[in-house]
Amino acid sequence: MNSKEFIKALKEVCEEKQISEDVIFDGMTAALEKAYAKETGLPNIRIEINKETGEIKGFSYQKVVEAYTDGEDDEEEESVEILLEDAKKIVPDIKVGETIEEEVALKDFGRVATSTAKQILVQKVREAERQSIMTEFEDKEGELLVGTLSREDSKNYYVDLGRMHGILPKTELIKNEKLTMGSSIKVYVTKIDDTGKSPLILLSRSHYGFVKRLLENEIPELNDGTVILYSVARDAGSRSKIAVYSEDPNVDAIGACIGEKGSRINRITNELGGEKIDVVKYDKNPITFIKNALSPAKDVEVYITDEKKNEALAIAQGDNLSLAIGKKGQNVKLAARLTHYRIDVKTPEQVKEEKIDLSSALS
């Protein structure tokens, strides 16, 4: 490959990999200077590569000094330094501290240069592509992306995100969902790691953040701040609870999320494979908020038993007791995550039997 063909190939690679030509040229220049110094024993060499023709030139340079440093090897000094009086014979107005250059013949350096250039090109392309990819994806952690399922192994699916693949562990799928290879898929980015041999993007569909981002995509009022999403609690594949509110008294926050005839929330439920979503109203009063979070249970008495530890007691009976607790305790667990309170659910009879004193509790 001649110089022009090499430059053409380099430019094509840079365009394909979306990396800067300057990064590659700078890396190659530094490497060639190092290779030349190693081959000739001369440390003061500057390599110049013509970015259009690929022509390589070499220049030796010397720093202008008043006098050589005492105790140094004269021969080594004269290879990197030049006395001011000698420098002025070449460049009359040169000053101490400046450098003087002279083009040198690279002789048989062409073969070494070509070999080194190829090695450095591969290395620098990898480094630059890695940096370019990280620049593109570094702010995507905690965001929703759309990719294509490209392959799988025993533990993971691999999602084509364009310039790289993300890893979707099978443990991060929605319960009982089945994926089709080659299909488009929405994923939530849980982690981006650049400390290994190659950048790593970990994905999830079971993370509560996945529901949060789906809601923001589907409901314009969440994006413009008309409706505020306070918290999300999720049992992936089964049920999620979301708490929303609006600072505008004329806005129905719950209605905005559900949509006309349930259109908005149904689209999200479909993306989640039928996972149910309870939309409840957030309230600054923790007692009211906990009551709302325990929906669909009604007529529940709530007491804050320990403000510092965020502990609460909910008293319900009949059908409302089972609704408050939920199947296998799911409803109360989600309500606890949503409100950030530890919630005990008991009947009035249990309160009496256990002689629980609620006289000092907030209600």
C-alpha positions, 0 to 999 in steps of 0.5 A: 500500500502506498502513502496515498492509499494508506491515507485514504484507508485511514480517512475511511476508517475514521469516518466509519468509526466516527473518530477524529483523524487528528487523534490518529495522526497525533498518535502515529507521529508520537510513535514514529518519533519514538521508533526513530529515536530508538533506531538512531539513538537520537532523542531530538527528532520531530516527525511530520506526516502530510495528512493529504499525501501521507509523506513522512518527513523528519526534523532534528531540533536543538534547544538554544542555550548560553552554555552547556550544562556542567557535568553533562556528556558533551556529545549528548549535549550537542545532540539536543542543545546548541550554543547561542553563538552557533545558532545565530550563524544559522538564524541571526535573530534566534534567542535562548530557549528557542529551538532550531530545526533541520530536516534529516534524511530518514534513509531506511526508516520507511520500512520501520515507519510503515510497520510502526504506523500500522501497529499504531493505527490499529491501537489508536483506532481502538482507543479513539473508537472506545472514547468516541463510544463512551462520549456517545453513551456516558450520559445514557445511564438511567435512560431508556434505549431502543435496540435490536436483539442480536444474540444470546447465551445461557445467561444473557441477551445481547442488544445491538444499540448501534455502535456497541452491544449492551448486555441484558441478563436473563435475570433482568427480564420481565417475569415470563416474557419471551423475546424474539431474536432480531426484534426491536426492544426497549431497555433501561440502562442500569450501568455503564462501565469503562474500566474493563478491556472494552466498554460495558453497558448493562441493561434491564427490563425489570428495574423500576426505572424502566417503568419510570422512563416508559411513563415519561415517554408516554405522558407529556405532562410528566416531561413538562413538569405539569405532573410530577412523579414522586416515586415508583415501586415495582414487582416486575411482571406482576404489579407496579405502584406509582405516586404522582401529584401536581402543584396546579390544583386544576390538574388531575395528575392521576387522570393525566397518567391514565389517559382517556379510557385508560389509553396511556396506562394501557400502552405502558401495561402492554409494553410490560407484558400485562403488568398492572400499574396502580396510579396513586396520589402523592400527599405531603401528609404521610398518613394520607399518602400511606392510605392512598398507597394501600389502594385498592383497600379503603377505610383504612386507619393509619397511625405513624408509630415512629416518625424517626424510623418511618414506621406506620400501622395500618388497621383494616378489617374484612375485605379491606384487610386482604386488599391492603395486604395483597396476595403474598403481601404484595400490596403492602410491600409495594406501598412500603417501597412507594412511601418509604415507610415500614407498614404493619397491617393489623385488624382492630382485634389484633391491636387489642390483643397485642395491647398496642398503645396508639395514644401517642401515635399520629393519626 
